[in-house]
């Protein structure tokens, strides 16, 4: 279990102009699902703040920071945000984080959007050598999520998304998309 995702006195700060909404219009349809949308600097600090804000929002939605669900969301957000910073960084562009809780389906959808359209993640998680220093992030995302993928973002960039079950004890059925 992951602990210490946020520490006392280290609050995630919202970037000026970064909207945080409770409901929104997604794909032309109004939704009443709880939603978090925020923009962060494309830097290691921005990735860390995105993870902390996700943990805080999960707590507001009823999932304590030390719960399996919140820890899983923290890991997936951390990996996707770190990938956006390391592989999707375009000077002068931030990355965006969106979380949406669908209580009916028992899923949290995580979306991290960056400005680098040419650098898309592989369709399947890469195999990693045990001695390698990197390459395990998407393996973690693959194991921890019900499904994940990426979509082009218009006019520029891509969105990498993952759906995580809120049912920690439920056996997940993998689907491909």
MIRO-680147 format. One record per atom (N, C-alpha, C): residue in one letter; residue number from 0; x, y, z; atom name. Coordinates in Angstrom, 1 decimal, always signed. Example, Ala and Ser with C-alpha at 12.3 -4.5 7.8 and 13.67 -1.06 7.14 Angstrom:
<rs>
R  residu  num      px      py      pz  atome
R       A    0   +13.2    -5.7    +7.8      N
R       A    0   +12.3    -4.5    +7.8     CA
R       A    0   +13.2    -3.3    +7.8      C
R       S    1   +12.8    -2.2    +7.1      N
R       S    1   +13.7    -1.1    +7.1     CA
R       S    1   +12.9    +0.0    +7.9      C
</rs>
This chain:
<rs>
R  residu  num      px      py      pz  atome
R       X    0    +0.8    -1.2    +0.0      N
R       X    0    +0.0    +0.0    +0.0     CA
R       X    0    +0.9    +1.2    +0.0      C
R       X    1    +0.5    +2.2    -0.8      N
R       X    1    +1.3    +3.5    -0.9     CA
R       X    1    +0.8    +4.4    +0.2      C
R       X    2    +1.7    +5.0    +1.0      N
R       X    2    +1.4    +5.9    +2.0     CA
R       X    2    +2.1    +7.2    +1.8      C
R       X    3    +1.7    +8.2    +2.4      N
R       X    3    +2.4    +9.5    +2.3     CA
R       X    3    +2.3   +10.2    +1.0      C
R       X    4    +1.1   +10.1    +0.3      N
R       X    4    +1.0   +10.7    -1.0     CA
R       X    4    +0.9   +12.2    -0.8      C
R       X    5    +0.4   +12.7    +0.3      N
R       X    5    +0.4   +14.1    +0.6     CA
R       X    5    +0.9   +14.3    +2.0      C
R       X    6    +1.6   +15.3    +2.2      N
R       X    6    +2.1   +15.5    +3.6     CA
R       X    6    +1.6   +16.9    +4.1      C
R       X    7    +1.5   +17.0    +5.4      N
R       X    7    +1.0   +18.2    +6.0     CA
R       X    7    +1.8   +19.4    +5.5      C
R       X    8    +1.1   +20.4    +5.2      N
R       X    8    +1.7   +21.6    +4.7     CA
R       X    8    +2.1   +21.7    +3.3      C
R       X    9    +2.0   +20.5    +2.6      N
R       X    9    +2.3   +20.5    +1.1     CA
R       X    9    +1.0   +20.3    +0.4      C
R       X   10    +0.4   +21.4    +0.1      N
R       X   10    -0.9   +21.3    -0.6     CA
R       X   10    -0.7   +21.5    -2.1      C
R       X   11    -1.4   +20.8    -2.9      N
R       X   11    -1.3   +21.0    -4.3     CA
R       X   11    -1.9   +22.4    -4.6      C
R       X   12    -1.2   +23.2    -5.4      N
R       X   12    -1.7   +24.5    -5.7     CA
R       X   12    -2.3   +24.5    -7.1      C
R       X   13    -3.5   +25.2    -7.2      N
R       X   13    -4.1   +25.3    -8.6     CA
R       X   13    -3.4   +26.4    -9.3      C
R       X   14    -3.2   +26.1   -10.6      N
R       X   14    -2.6   +27.1   -11.5     CA
R       X   14    -3.7   +28.1   -11.8      C
R       X   15    -3.3   +29.4   -11.9      N
R       X   15    -4.3   +30.4   -12.2     CA
R       X   15    -5.0   +30.0   -13.5      C
R       X   16    -6.3   +30.1   -13.5      N
R       X   16    -7.0   +29.8   -14.7     CA
R       X   16    -7.3   +28.4   -14.9      C
R       X   17    -6.9   +27.5   -14.1      N
R       X   17    -7.1   +26.1   -14.2     CA
R       X   17    -8.5   +25.7   -13.6      C
R       X   18    -9.4   +25.4   -14.5      N
R       X   18   -10.8   +25.2   -13.9     CA
R       X   18   -10.9   +23.8   -13.2      C
R       X   19   -11.6   +23.8   -12.2      N
R       X   19   -12.0   +22.6   -11.5     CA
R       X   19   -13.5   +22.6   -11.4      C
R       X   20   -14.1   +21.6   -12.1      N
R       X   20   -15.5   +21.6   -12.1     CA
R       X   20   -16.1   +20.3   -11.5      C
R       X   21   -17.3   +20.4   -11.0      N
R       X   21   -18.0   +19.3   -10.5     CA
R       X   21   -18.8   +18.5   -11.5      C
R       X   22   -19.2   +19.2   -12.6      N
R       X   22   -19.9   +18.6   -13.7     CA
R       X   22   -19.5   +19.3   -14.9      C
R       X   23   -19.6   +18.7   -16.1      N
R       X   23   -19.0   +19.3   -17.3     CA
R       X   23   -19.7   +18.7   -18.5      C
R       X   24   -19.4   +19.3   -19.6      N
R       X   24   -19.9   +18.8   -20.9     CA
R       X   24   -18.8   +18.0   -21.5      C
R       X   25   -19.0   +16.7   -21.7      N
R       X   25   -17.9   +15.8   -22.3     CA
R       X   25   -18.5   +15.2   -23.6      C
R       X   26   -17.8   +15.4   -24.7      N
R       X   26   -18.2   +14.8   -26.0     CA
R       X   26   -19.6   +15.3   -26.3      C
R       X   27   -20.0   +16.5   -26.0      N
R       X   27   -21.2   +17.1   -26.4     CA
R       X   27   -22.4   +16.7   -25.5      C
R       X   28   -22.1   +15.8   -24.4      N
R       X   28   -23.2   +15.4   -23.5     CA
R       X   28   -22.9   +16.0   -22.1      C
R       X   29   -24.0   +16.4   -21.5      N
R       X   29   -23.8   +16.9   -20.1     CA
R       X   29   -23.6   +15.7   -19.2      C
R       X   30   -22.8   +15.8   -18.2      N
R       X   30   -22.6   +14.7   -17.3     CA
R       X   30   -22.7   +15.2   -15.9      C
R       X   31   -23.2   +14.4   -15.0      N
R       X   31   -23.3   +14.7   -13.6     CA
R       X   31   -22.3   +14.0   -12.8      C
R       X   32   -21.4   +13.2   -13.5      N
R       X   32   -20.3   +12.5   -12.8     CA
R       X   32   -19.4   +13.5   -12.2      C
R       X   33   -18.9   +13.3   -11.0      N
R       X   33   -17.9   +14.2   -10.4     CA
R       X   33   -16.6   +14.2   -11.3      C
R       X   34   -16.1   +15.4   -11.5      N
R       X   34   -15.0   +15.7   -12.4     CA
R       X   34   -14.0   +16.6   -11.8      C
R       X   35   -12.7   +16.3   -12.1      N
R       X   35   -11.6   +17.2   -11.8     CA
R       X   35   -10.9   +17.5   -13.2      C
R       X   36   -10.7   +18.8   -13.4      N
R       X   36    -9.9   +19.1   -14.6     CA
R       X   36    -9.0   +20.2   -14.2      C
R       X   37    -7.7   +20.0   -14.4      N
R       X   37    -6.7   +21.0   -14.0     CA
R       X   37    -5.5   +21.0   -15.0      C
R       X   38    -4.8   +22.0   -15.1      N
R       X   38    -3.6   +22.2   -16.0     CA
R       X   38    -2.4   +22.4   -15.1      C
R       X   39    -1.3   +21.8   -15.5      N
R       X   39    +0.0   +21.8   -14.7     CA
R       X   39    +1.1   +22.1   -15.6      C
R       X   40    +2.2   +22.8   -15.1      N
R       X   40    +3.4   +23.0   -15.8     CA
R       X   40    +4.0   +21.6   -16.2      C
R       X   41    +4.5   +21.5   -17.3      N
R       X   41    +5.2   +20.3   -17.8     CA
R       X   41    +6.5   +20.2   -17.2      C
R       X   42    +6.5   +19.8   -15.9      N
R       X   42    +7.8   +19.7   -15.1     CA
R       X   42    +7.6   +18.6   -14.1      C
R       X   43    +8.7   +18.1   -13.5      N
R       X   43    +8.5   +17.1   -12.4     CA
R       X   43    +7.6   +17.6   -11.3      C
R       X   44    +7.7   +18.9   -11.0      N
R       X   44    +6.9   +19.4    -9.9     CA
R       X   44    +5.4   +19.4   -10.3      C
R       X   45    +5.2   +19.7   -11.6      N
R       X   45    +3.8   +19.7   -12.1     CA
R       X   45    +3.2   +18.3   -12.0      C
R       X   46    +4.0   +17.2   -12.3      N
R       X   46    +3.6   +15.9   -12.2     CA
R       X   46    +3.3   +15.5   -10.8      C
R       X   47    +4.1   +15.9    -9.9      N
R       X   47    +3.9   +15.6    -8.4     CA
R       X   47    +2.6   +16.3    -7.9      C
R       X   48    +2.4   +17.6    -8.3      N
R       X   48    +1.2   +18.3    -7.9     CA
R       X   48    +0.0   +17.6    -8.5      C
R       X   49    +0.0   +17.1    -9.7      N
R       X   49    -1.1   +16.4   -10.3     CA
R       X   49    -1.5   +15.2    -9.5      C
R       X   50    -0.5   +14.4    -9.1      N
R       X   50    -0.7   +13.3    -8.3     CA
R       X   50    -1.4   +13.7    -6.9      C
R       X   51    -0.8   +14.7    -6.3      N
R       X   51    -1.4   +15.1    -5.0     CA
R       X   51    -2.8   +15.6    -5.1      C
R       X   52    -3.1   +16.4    -6.2      N
R       X   52    -4.4   +16.9    -6.4     CA
R       X   52    -5.4   +15.7    -6.6      C
R       X   53    -5.0   +14.7    -7.4      N
R       X   53    -5.8   +13.5    -7.6     CA
R       X   53    -6.1   +12.8    -6.3      C
R       X   54    -5.2   +12.7    -5.4      N
R       X   54    -5.4   +12.0    -4.1     CA
R       X   54    -6.4   +12.8    -3.3      C
R       X   55    -6.2   +14.2    -3.3      N
R       X   55    -7.1   +15.0    -2.6     CA
R       X   55    -8.5   +14.9    -3.1      C
R       X   56    -8.7   +14.9    -4.4      N
R       X   56   -10.0   +14.8    -5.0     CA
R       X   56   -10.6   +13.4    -4.7      C
R       X   57    -9.8   +12.4    -4.7      N
R       X   57   -10.3   +11.0    -4.4     CA
R       X   57   -10.9   +11.0    -2.9      C
R       X   58   -10.2   +11.7    -2.1      N
R       X   58   -10.6   +11.8    -0.7     CA
R       X   58   -11.9   +12.6    -0.6      C
R       X   59   -12.1   +13.6    -1.4      N
R       X   59   -13.4   +14.4    -1.4     CA
R       X   59   -14.5   +13.5    -1.9      C
R       X   60   -14.2   +12.5    -2.8      N
R       X   60   -15.1   +11.6    -3.3     CA
R       X   60   -15.4   +10.4    -2.4      C
R       X   61   -14.7   +10.4    -1.3      N
R       X   61   -15.0    +9.3    -0.3     CA
R       X   61   -14.0    +8.2    -0.3      C
R       X   62   -12.8    +8.4    -0.9      N
R       X   62   -11.8    +7.4    -0.9     CA
R       X   62   -10.6    +7.9    -0.1      C
R       X   63   -10.4    +7.5    +1.1      N
R       X   63    -9.3    +8.1    +1.9     CA
R       X   63    -7.9    +7.9    +1.2      C
R       X   64    -6.9    +8.7    +1.5      N
R       X   64    -5.6    +8.7    +0.9     CA
R       X   64    -4.9    +7.3    +1.0      C
R       X   65    -5.2    +6.6    +2.1      N
R       X   65    -4.5    +5.3    +2.3     CA
R       X   65    -5.3    +4.1    +1.7      C
R       X   66    -6.5    +4.4    +1.1      N
R       X   66    -7.3    +3.3    +0.6     CA
R       X   66    -6.6    +2.7    -0.7      C
R       X   67    -6.9    +1.5    -1.0      N
R       X   67    -6.3    +0.9    -2.2     CA
R       X   67    -6.7    +1.6    -3.5      C
R       X   68    -8.0    +2.1    -3.5      N
R       X   68    -8.4    +2.8    -4.7     CA
R       X   68    -7.6    +4.1    -4.9      C
R       X   69    -7.5    +4.9    -3.8      N
R       X   69    -6.8    +6.2    -3.9     CA
R       X   69    -5.3    +5.9    -4.2      C
R       X   70    -4.7    +4.9    -3.6      N
R       X   70    -3.3    +4.6    -4.0     CA
R       X   70    -3.1    +4.2    -5.4      C
R       X   71    -4.1    +3.4    -5.9      N
R       X   71    -4.0    +3.0    -7.3     CA
R       X   71    -4.1    +4.2    -8.3      C
R       X   72    -5.1    +5.1    -7.9      N
R       X   72    -5.2    +6.4    -8.7     CA
R       X   72    -3.9    +7.2    -8.7      C
R       X   73    -3.3    +7.3    -7.5      N
R       X   73    -2.1    +8.0    -7.3     CA
R       X   73    -1.0    +7.5    -8.2      C
R       X   74    -0.9    +6.1    -8.2      N
R       X   74    +0.2    +5.5    -9.1     CA
R       X   74    -0.1    +5.8   -10.5      C
R       X   75    -1.3    +5.6   -11.0      N
R       X   75    -1.6    +5.7   -12.4     CA
R       X   75    -1.4    +7.2   -12.8      C
R       X   76    -2.0    +8.1   -12.1      N
R       X   76    -1.8    +9.5   -12.4     CA
R       X   76    -0.3    +9.9   -12.4      C
R       X   77    +0.4    +9.4   -11.4      N
R       X   77    +1.9    +9.7   -11.3     CA
R       X   77    +2.6    +9.2   -12.6      C
R       X   78    +2.3    +8.0   -13.0      N
R       X   78    +3.0    +7.4   -14.2     CA
R       X   78    +2.6    +8.2   -15.5      C
R       X   79    +1.3    +8.4   -15.7      N
R       X   79    +0.9    +9.2   -16.9     CA
R       X   79    +1.4   +10.6   -16.9      C
R       X   80    +1.4   +11.3   -15.7      N
R       X   80    +1.9   +12.6   -15.7     CA
R       X   80    +3.4   +12.7   -15.9      C
R       X   81    +4.1   +11.7   -15.3      N
R       X   81    +5.6   +11.6   -15.5     CA
R       X   81    +5.9   +11.4   -17.0      C
R       X   82    +5.1   +10.5   -17.7      N
R       X   82    +5.3   +10.3   -19.1     CA
R       X   82    +5.0   +11.5   -19.9      C
R       X   83    +4.0   +12.3   -19.5      N
R       X   83    +3.7   +13.5   -20.2     CA
R       X   83    +4.8   +14.5   -20.1      C
R       X   84    +5.4   +14.6   -18.9      N
R       X   84    +6.5   +15.5   -18.7     CA
R       X   84    +7.8   +15.0   -19.4      C
R       X   85    +8.1   +13.7   -19.3      N
R       X   85    +9.3   +13.2   -19.9     CA
R       X   85    +9.3   +13.0   -21.4      C
R       X   86    +8.2   +12.5   -21.9      N
R       X   86    +8.1   +12.2   -23.4     CA
R       X   86    +7.2   +13.1   -24.2      C
R       X   87    +6.3   +13.8   -23.5      N
R       X   87    +5.3   +14.6   -24.2     CA
R       X   87    +5.5   +16.1   -24.1      C
R       X   88    +6.6   +16.5   -23.5      N
R       X   88    +6.8   +17.9   -23.2     CA
R       X   88    +7.1   +18.7   -24.5      C
R       X   89    +6.4   +19.8   -24.7      N
R       X   89    +6.7   +20.7   -25.8     CA
R       X   89    +6.9   +22.1   -25.1      C
R       X   90    +8.0   +22.7   -25.3      N
R       X   90    +8.3   +24.0   -24.7     CA
R       X   90    +7.1   +25.0   -24.8      C
R       X   91    +6.7   +25.6   -23.7      N
R       X   91    +5.6   +26.6   -23.7     CA
R       X   91    +4.2   +26.0   -23.6      C
R       X   92    +4.1   +24.6   -23.4      N
R       X   92    +2.8   +24.0   -23.3     CA
R       X   92    +2.8   +23.2   -22.0      C
R       X   93    +1.6   +23.3   -21.3      N
R       X   93    +1.4   +22.5   -20.1     CA
R       X   93    +0.8   +21.2   -20.4      C
R       X   94    +0.6   +20.4   -19.4      N
R       X   94    -0.2   +19.2   -19.6     CA
R       X   94    -1.5   +19.3   -18.7      C
R       X   95    -2.5   +18.6   -19.1      N
R       X   95    -3.8   +18.7   -18.5     CA
R       X   95    -4.2   +17.3   -17.9      C
R       X   96    -4.8   +17.4   -16.7      N
R       X   96    -5.2   +16.2   -16.0     CA
R       X   96    -6.8   +16.3   -15.9      C
R       X   97    -7.4   +15.2   -16.2      N
R       X   97    -8.9   +15.1   -15.9     CA
R       X   97    -9.1   +13.8   -15.2      C
R       X   98    -9.9   +13.8   -14.2      N
R       X   98   -10.4   +12.6   -13.5     CA
R       X   98   -11.9   +12.7   -13.5      C
R       X   99   -12.6   +11.6   -13.8      N
R       X   99   -14.0   +11.5   -13.7     CA
R       X   99   -14.4   +10.2   -13.0      C
R       X  100   -15.2   +10.4   -12.0      N
R       X  100   -15.7    +9.2   -11.3     CA
R       X  100   -17.1    +8.9   -11.8      C
R       X  101   -17.3    +7.6   -12.2      N
R       X  101   -18.6    +7.1   -12.6     CA
R       X  101   -19.0    +6.0   -11.6      C
R       X  102   -19.8    +6.5   -10.6      N
R       X  102   -20.2    +5.6    -9.5     CA
R       X  102   -21.0    +4.4   -10.0      C
R       X  103   -21.8    +4.5   -11.1      N
R       X  103   -22.6    +3.5   -11.6     CA
R       X  103   -21.7    +2.3   -12.1      C
R       X  104   -20.7    +2.6   -12.9      N
R       X  104   -19.8    +1.6   -13.5     CA
R       X  104   -18.7    +1.2   -12.5      C
R       X  105   -18.5    +2.0   -11.5      N
R       X  105   -17.4    +1.8   -10.5     CA
R       X  105   -16.0    +2.0   -11.1      C
R       X  106   -15.9    +3.0   -12.0      N
R       X  106   -14.7    +3.3   -12.6     CA
R       X  106   -14.3    +4.8   -12.4      C
R       X  107   -13.0    +5.0   -12.3      N
R       X  107   -12.4    +6.4   -12.4     CA
R       X  107   -11.7    +6.5   -13.7      C
R       X  108   -12.0    +7.4   -14.5      N
R       X  108   -11.3    +7.6   -15.8     CA
R       X  108   -10.3    +8.7   -15.6      C
R       X  109    -9.0    +8.4   -15.9      N
R       X  109    -7.9    +9.3   -15.8     CA
R       X  109    -7.5    +9.7   -17.2      C
R       X  110    -7.4   +11.0   -17.5      N
R       X  110    -6.9   +11.4   -18.8     CA
R       X  110    -5.8   +12.4   -18.5      C
R       X  111    -4.6   +12.2   -19.2      N
R       X  111    -3.5   +13.2   -19.2     CA
R       X  111    -3.2   +13.6   -20.6      C
R       X  112    -3.4   +14.8   -20.9      N
R       X  112    -3.2   +15.3   -22.3     CA
R       X  112    -1.9   +16.2   -22.3      C
R       X  113    -1.1   +16.0   -23.4      N
R       X  113    +0.0   +16.8   -23.6     CA
R       X  113    +0.1   +17.3   -25.1      C
R       X  114    +1.0   +18.0   -25.4      N
R       X  114    +1.1   +18.7   -26.8     CA
R       X  114    +1.9   +17.9   -27.8      C
R       X  115    +2.5   +16.8   -27.5      N
R       X  115    +3.4   +16.1   -28.4     CA
R       X  115    +2.6   +15.0   -29.1      C
R       X  116    +2.0   +15.3   -30.3      N
R       X  116    +1.2   +14.3   -31.0     CA
R       X  116    +2.1   +13.2   -31.6      C
R       X  117    +3.3   +13.5   -31.9      N
R       X  117    +4.2   +12.5   -32.6     CA
R       X  117    +4.6   +11.4   -31.7      C
R       X  118    +4.7   +11.6   -30.4      N
R       X  118    +5.2   +10.6   -29.4     CA
R       X  118    +4.0   +10.0   -28.7      C
R       X  119    +3.4    +8.9   -29.4      N
R       X  119    +2.3    +8.2   -28.8     CA
R       X  119    +2.8    +7.0   -28.1      C
R       X  120    +2.1    +6.6   -27.0      N
R       X  120    +2.6    +5.4   -26.3     CA
R       X  120    +2.3    +4.1   -27.2      C
R       X  121    +3.0    +3.0   -27.0      N
R       X  121    +2.8    +1.8   -27.7     CA
R       X  121    +1.4    +1.3   -27.5      C
R       X  122    +0.9    +0.5   -28.4      N
R       X  122    -0.5    -0.1   -28.2     CA
R       X  122    -0.5    -1.1   -27.1      C
R       X  123    +0.6    -1.7   -26.8      N
R       X  123    +0.7    -2.7   -25.7     CA
R       X  123    +1.9    -2.2   -24.8      C
R       X  124    +1.8    -2.5   -23.5      N
R       X  124    +2.9    -2.1   -22.7     CA
R       X  124    +4.2    -2.7   -23.1      C
R       X  125    +5.3    -2.0   -23.1      N
R       X  125    +6.6    -2.5   -23.6     CA
R       X  125    +7.1    -3.6   -22.6      C
R       X  126    +7.8    -4.5   -23.1      N
R       X  126    +8.5    -5.5   -22.2     CA
R       X  126    +9.7    -4.8   -21.7      C
R       X  127   +10.0    -5.0   -20.4      N
R       X  127   +11.2    -4.4   -19.8     CA
R       X  127   +12.1    -5.4   -19.3      C
R       X  128   +13.4    -5.1   -19.4      N
R       X  128   +14.4    -6.0   -18.9     CA
R       X  128   +14.6    -5.7   -17.4      C
R       X  129   +14.8    -6.7   -16.6      N
R       X  129   +14.9    -6.6   -15.1     CA
R       X  129   +15.9    -5.5   -14.7      C
R       X  130   +17.0    -5.4   -15.5      N
R       X  130   +18.1    -4.4   -15.1     CA
R       X  130   +17.9    -3.0   -15.6      C
R       X  131   +16.8    -2.8   -16.4      N
R       X  131   +16.6    -1.5   -17.0     CA
R       X  131   +16.2    -0.5   -16.0      C
R       X  132   +16.5    +0.7   -16.3      N
R       X  132   +16.2    +1.8   -15.3     CA
R       X  132   +14.9    +2.5   -15.6      C
R       X  133   +14.3    +2.2   -16.7      N
R       X  133   +13.0    +2.7   -17.1     CA
R       X  133   +12.2    +1.7   -17.9      C
R       X  134   +11.0    +2.1   -18.2      N
R       X  134   +10.1    +1.3   -19.1     CA
R       X  134    +9.1    +0.5   -18.3      C
R       X  135    +8.9    +0.7   -17.0      N
R       X  135    +7.9    +0.0   -16.3     CA
R       X  135    +6.6    +0.7   -16.0      C
R       X  136    +6.6    +2.0   -16.4      N
R       X  136    +5.4    +2.8   -16.1     CA
R       X  136    +4.2    +2.3   -16.8      C
R       X  137    +4.3    +2.1   -18.0      N
R       X  137    +3.1    +1.6   -18.7     CA
R       X  137    +2.7    +0.1   -18.3      C
R       X  138    +3.7    -0.6   -17.9      N
R       X  138    +3.4    -2.0   -17.3     CA
R       X  138    +2.5    -1.8   -16.1      C
R       X  139    +2.9    -0.8   -15.2      N
R       X  139    +2.1    -0.6   -14.0     CA
R       X  139    +0.7    -0.1   -14.4      C
R       X  140    +0.6    +0.8   -15.3      N
R       X  140    -0.7    +1.3   -15.8     CA
R       X  140    -1.5    +0.1   -16.3      C
R       X  141    -0.9    -0.8   -17.1      N
R       X  141    -1.6    -1.9   -17.7     CA
R       X  141    -2.2    -2.9   -16.6      C
R       X  142    -1.4    -3.1   -15.6      N
R       X  142    -1.8    -4.0   -14.5     CA
R       X  142    -2.8    -3.4   -13.6      C
R       X  143    -2.7    -2.1   -13.3      N
R       X  143    -3.6    -1.5   -12.4     CA
R       X  143    -4.9    -1.0   -13.0      C
R       X  144    -5.0    -0.9   -14.3      N
R       X  144    -6.2    -0.3   -14.9     CA
R       X  144    -7.0    -1.5   -15.6      C
R       X  145    -8.3    -1.2   -15.7      N
R       X  145    -9.2    -2.1   -16.4     CA
R       X  145    -8.9    -2.1   -17.9      C
R       X  146    -8.6    -0.9   -18.4      N
R       X  146    -8.2    -0.7   -19.8     CA
R       X  146    -7.5    +0.7   -19.9      C
R       X  147    -6.7    +0.9   -20.9      N
R       X  147    -6.0    +2.2   -21.1     CA
R       X  147    -5.7    +2.3   -22.6      C
R       X  148    -5.4    +3.5   -23.0      N
R       X  148    -5.1    +3.8   -24.4     CA
R       X  148    -4.8    +5.2   -24.6      C
R       X  149    -4.7    +5.6   -25.9      N
R       X  149    -4.5    +7.0   -26.2     CA
R       X  149    -5.3    +7.4   -27.4      C
R       X  150    -5.6    +8.7   -27.5      N
R       X  150    -6.4    +9.3   -28.6     CA
R       X  150    -5.7   +10.6   -29.0      C
R       X  151    -5.8   +10.9   -30.3      N
R       X  151    -5.3   +12.2   -30.7     CA
R       X  151    -6.1   +13.3   -30.1      C
R       X  152    -5.5   +14.4   -29.9      N
R       X  152    -6.1   +15.6   -29.4     CA
R       X  152    -6.0   +16.7   -30.4      C
R       X  153    -7.1   +17.4   -30.7      N
R       X  153    -7.1   +18.4   -31.7     CA
R       X  153    -7.1   +19.7   -31.1      C
R       X  154    -6.4   +20.7   -31.6      N
R       X  154    -5.6   +20.7   -32.8     CA
R       X  154    -4.2   +20.1   -32.7      C
R       X  155    -3.8   +19.9   -31.4      N
R       X  155    -2.4   +19.4   -31.3     CA
R       X  155    -2.3   +18.5   -30.1      C
R       X  156    -1.5   +17.4   -30.2      N
R       X  156    -1.2   +16.6   -29.0     CA
R       X  156    -2.0   +15.3   -29.0      C
R       X  157    -2.0   +14.7   -27.8      N
R       X  157    -2.6   +13.4   -27.5     CA
R       X  157    -3.1   +13.4   -26.1      C
R       X  158    -4.1   +12.5   -25.9      N
R       X  158    -4.6   +12.2   -24.5     CA
R       X  158    -4.3   +10.8   -24.2      C
R       X  159    -3.6   +10.5   -23.2      N
R       X  159    -3.4    +9.1   -22.7     CA
R       X  159    -4.4    +8.9   -21.5      C
R       X  160    -5.2    +7.8   -21.6      N
R       X  160    -6.2    +7.6   -20.6     CA
R       X  160    -6.1    +6.2   -20.0      C
R       X  161    -6.7    +6.1   -18.8      N
R       X  161    -6.8    +4.8   -18.2     CA
R       X  161    -8.1    +4.8   -17.3      C
R       X  162    -8.7    +3.6   -17.2      N
R       X  162    -9.9    +3.5   -16.4     CA
R       X  162    -9.5    +2.5   -15.3      C
R       X  163    -9.7    +3.0   -14.0      N
R       X  163    -9.4    +2.2   -12.8     CA
R       X  163   -10.6    +1.9   -12.1      C
R       X  164   -10.8    +0.6   -11.6      N
R       X  164   -11.9    +0.2   -10.9     CA
R       X  164   -11.8    +0.7    -9.4      C
R       X  165   -13.0    +1.1    -8.9      N
R       X  165   -13.1    +1.6    -7.5     CA
R       X  165   -13.3    +0.4    -6.6      C
R       X  166   -13.5    -0.8    -7.2      N
R       X  166   -13.7    -2.0    -6.4     CA
R       X  166   -12.4    -2.7    -6.3      C
R       X  167   -11.7    -2.4    -5.2      N
R       X  167   -10.3    -3.0    -5.0     CA
R       X  167   -10.3    -4.5    -4.9      C
R       X  168   -11.4    -5.1    -4.3      N
R       X  168   -11.4    -6.5    -4.1     CA
R       X  168   -12.0    -7.3    -5.3      C
R       X  169   -12.5    -6.6    -6.3      N
R       X  169   -13.1    -7.2    -7.4     CA
R       X  169   -12.1    -7.7    -8.4      C
R       X  170   -12.2    -8.9    -8.9      N
R       X  170   -11.3    -9.3   -10.0     CA
R       X  170   -11.7    -8.6   -11.3      C
R       X  171   -10.7    -7.9   -11.8      N
R       X  171   -10.9    -7.1   -13.0     CA
R       X  171   -10.9    -8.0   -14.3      C
R       X  172   -11.9    -7.7   -15.1      N
R       X  172   -11.9    -8.4   -16.4     CA
R       X  172   -11.3    -7.4   -17.4      C
R       X  173   -10.2    -7.8   -18.1      N
R       X  173    -9.5    -7.0   -19.0     CA
R       X  173   -10.3    -7.0   -20.4      C
R       X  174   -10.4    -5.8   -20.9      N
R       X  174   -10.9    -5.6   -22.3     CA
R       X  174    -9.9    -4.8   -23.1      C
R       X  175    -9.9    -5.0   -24.3      N
R       X  175    -9.0    -4.3   -25.2     CA
R       X  175    -9.9    -3.3   -26.0      C
R       X  176    -9.2    -2.2   -26.4      N
R       X  176    -9.9    -1.2   -27.1     CA
R       X  176    -9.1    -0.8   -28.3      C
</rs>
